[in-house]
Amino acid sequence: MEIFESAVRSKGDFAGVFEYEETDGPQSATAYFYLCEAKGDAAGPIIGIIHIRSRAWSITEADIAVKWDKDEQRVGLFVFGELTAAFDAETGARYGGRHGEDFNAEIPWS
């Protein structure tokens, strides 16, 4: 199973990208959130990576959303409606990750 979700900033310069993949079955599952340069509607080179989870995960595409904040400075990953990780596109700062490991990061959002 693979889930892929992304959002490109309206300027067209950066994209937030979520990827969940079970390459060799659920035991090898991984989930990552990336900040990438954008090339039109496609993601370009990866600028930053946040590890979200390793191991099987009962999620669907409907459980995942990638959104830019109102100022389009930060792009966030929402899992089950909760902000789980974010990148600040202006400073390169990374927030959150490690979903399901009792980890509550302070993630700035506007």
Contacts in CASP RR format, 6 or more apart in sequence:
PFRMAT RR
TARGET T0000
AUTHOR 0000-0000-0000
METHOD contacts of the structure
MODEL  1
MEIFESAVRSKGDFAGVFEYEETDGPQSATAYFYLCEAKGDAAGPIIGII
HIRSRAWSITEADIAVKWDKDEQRVGLFVFGELTAAFDAETGARYGGRHG
EDFNAEIPWS
1 20 0 8 1.000
1 21 0 8 1.000
1 22 0 8 1.000
2 19 0 8 1.000
2 20 0 8 1.000
2 21 0 8 1.000
2 22 0 8 1.000
3 18 0 8 1.000
3 19 0 8 1.000
3 20 0 8 1.000
3 59 0 8 1.000
3 60 0 8 1.000
3 61 0 8 1.000
3 64 0 8 1.000
4 17 0 8 1.000
4 18 0 8 1.000
4 19 0 8 1.000
4 20 0 8 1.000
5 17 0 8 1.000
5 18 0 8 1.000
5 61 0 8 1.000
5 64 0 8 1.000
5 65 0 8 1.000
5 66 0 8 1.000
6 15 0 8 1.000
6 16 0 8 1.000
6 17 0 8 1.000
6 18 0 8 1.000
6 43 0 8 1.000
6 66 0 8 1.000
7 15 0 8 1.000
7 16 0 8 1.000
7 66 0 8 1.000
7 67 0 8 1.000
7 68 0 8 1.000
7 75 0 8 1.000
8 14 0 8 1.000
8 15 0 8 1.000
8 16 0 8 1.000
8 38 0 8 1.000
8 40 0 8 1.000
8 41 0 8 1.000
8 43 0 8 1.000
9 15 0 8 1.000
9 38 0 8 1.000
9 68 0 8 1.000
9 72 0 8 1.000
9 75 0 8 1.000
9 89 0 8 1.000
10 68 0 8 1.000
10 72 0 8 1.000
11 72 0 8 1.000
12 38 0 8 1.000
12 40 0 8 1.000
13 37 0 8 1.000
13 38 0 8 1.000
14 35 0 8 1.000
14 36 0 8 1.000
14 37 0 8 1.000
14 38 0 8 1.000
14 47 0 8 1.000
14 75 0 8 1.000
14 89 0 8 1.000
15 35 0 8 1.000
15 36 0 8 1.000
15 37 0 8 1.000
15 38 0 8 1.000
15 43 0 8 1.000
15 44 0 8 1.000
15 75 0 8 1.000
16 33 0 8 1.000
16 34 0 8 1.000
16 35 0 8 1.000
16 36 0 8 1.000
16 43 0 8 1.000
16 66 0 8 1.000
16 75 0 8 1.000
16 76 0 8 1.000
16 77 0 8 1.000
16 87 0 8 1.000
17 33 0 8 1.000
17 34 0 8 1.000
17 35 0 8 1.000
17 36 0 8 1.000
17 43 0 8 1.000
17 66 0 8 1.000
18 31 0 8 1.000
18 32 0 8 1.000
18 33 0 8 1.000
18 34 0 8 1.000
18 52 0 8 1.000
18 64 0 8 1.000
18 66 0 8 1.000
18 77 0 8 1.000
19 31 0 8 1.000
19 32 0 8 1.000
19 34 0 8 1.000
20 29 0 8 1.000
20 30 0 8 1.000
20 31 0 8 1.000
20 52 0 8 1.000
20 53 0 8 1.000
20 57 0 8 1.000
20 59 0 8 1.000
20 64 0 8 1.000
21 29 0 8 1.000
21 30 0 8 1.000
21 31 0 8 1.000
22 28 0 8 1.000
22 29 0 8 1.000
22 56 0 8 1.000
23 30 0 8 1.000
25 56 0 8 1.000
26 55 0 8 1.000
26 56 0 8 1.000
27 55 0 8 1.000
27 56 0 8 1.000
29 53 0 8 1.000
29 54 0 8 1.000
29 55 0 8 1.000
29 56 0 8 1.000
29 57 0 8 1.000
30 51 0 8 1.000
30 53 0 8 1.000
30 54 0 8 1.000
31 51 0 8 1.000
31 52 0 8 1.000
31 53 0 8 1.000
31 54 0 8 1.000
31 57 0 8 1.000
31 99 0 8 1.000
32 49 0 8 1.000
32 50 0 8 1.000
32 51 0 8 1.000
32 52 0 8 1.000
33 49 0 8 1.000
33 50 0 8 1.000
33 52 0 8 1.000
33 66 0 8 1.000
33 76 0 8 1.000
33 77 0 8 1.000
33 84 0 8 1.000
33 85 0 8 1.000
33 87 0 8 1.000
33 97 0 8 1.000
34 43 0 8 1.000
34 46 0 8 1.000
34 47 0 8 1.000
34 48 0 8 1.000
34 49 0 8 1.000
34 50 0 8 1.000
35 46 0 8 1.000
35 47 0 8 1.000
35 48 0 8 1.000
35 49 0 8 1.000
35 75 0 8 1.000
35 87 0 8 1.000
35 89 0 8 1.000
35 92 0 8 1.000
36 43 0 8 1.000
36 44 0 8 1.000
36 45 0 8 1.000
36 46 0 8 1.000
36 47 0 8 1.000
36 48 0 8 1.000
37 43 0 8 1.000
37 44 0 8 1.000
37 45 0 8 1.000
37 47 0 8 1.000
38 44 0 8 1.000
47 92 0 8 1.000
48 87 0 8 1.000
48 92 0 8 1.000
48 94 0 8 1.000
50 77 0 8 1.000
50 85 0 8 1.000
50 87 0 8 1.000
50 94 0 8 1.000
50 95 0 8 1.000
50 96 0 8 1.000
50 97 0 8 1.000
51 97 0 8 1.000
51 98 0 8 1.000
52 77 0 8 1.000
52 79 0 8 1.000
52 84 0 8 1.000
52 85 0 8 1.000
52 97 0 8 1.000
52 98 0 8 1.000
52 99 0 8 1.000
53 98 0 8 1.000
53 99 0 8 1.000
53 100 0 8 1.000
59 79 0 8 1.000
59 80 0 8 1.000
63 79 0 8 1.000
63 80 0 8 1.000
63 81 0 8 1.000
64 77 0 8 1.000
64 78 0 8 1.000
64 79 0 8 1.000
65 77 0 8 1.000
65 78 0 8 1.000
65 81 0 8 1.000
66 75 0 8 1.000
66 76 0 8 1.000
66 77 0 8 1.000
66 78 0 8 1.000
67 75 0 8 1.000
67 76 0 8 1.000
67 78 0 8 1.000
68 74 0 8 1.000
68 75 0 8 1.000
68 76 0 8 1.000
69 75 0 8 1.000
69 76 0 8 1.000
69 109 0 8 1.000
69 110 0 8 1.000
70 110 0 8 1.000
71 110 0 8 1.000
72 89 0 8 1.000
73 88 0 8 1.000
73 89 0 8 1.000
73 90 0 8 1.000
73 110 0 8 1.000
74 86 0 8 1.000
74 87 0 8 1.000
74 88 0 8 1.000
74 89 0 8 1.000
74 108 0 8 1.000
74 109 0 8 1.000
74 110 0 8 1.000
75 86 0 8 1.000
75 87 0 8 1.000
75 89 0 8 1.000
76 83 0 8 1.000
76 84 0 8 1.000
76 85 0 8 1.000
76 86 0 8 1.000
76 87 0 8 1.000
76 107 0 8 1.000
76 109 0 8 1.000
77 83 0 8 1.000
77 84 0 8 1.000
77 85 0 8 1.000
77 86 0 8 1.000
78 84 0 8 1.000
79 99 0 8 1.000
83 107 0 8 1.000
83 109 0 8 1.000
84 96 0 8 1.000
84 97 0 8 1.000
84 99 0 8 1.000
85 94 0 8 1.000
85 95 0 8 1.000
85 96 0 8 1.000
85 97 0 8 1.000
85 99 0 8 1.000
85 105 0 8 1.000
85 107 0 8 1.000
86 94 0 8 1.000
86 95 0 8 1.000
86 96 0 8 1.000
86 107 0 8 1.000
86 108 0 8 1.000
86 109 0 8 1.000
87 93 0 8 1.000
87 94 0 8 1.000
87 95 0 8 1.000
88 94 0 8 1.000
88 95 0 8 1.000
88 108 0 8 1.000
95 105 0 8 1.000
95 106 0 8 1.000
95 107 0 8 1.000
95 108 0 8 1.000
96 103 0 8 1.000
96 105 0 8 1.000
96 107 0 8 1.000
97 103 0 8 1.000
97 105 0 8 1.000
END
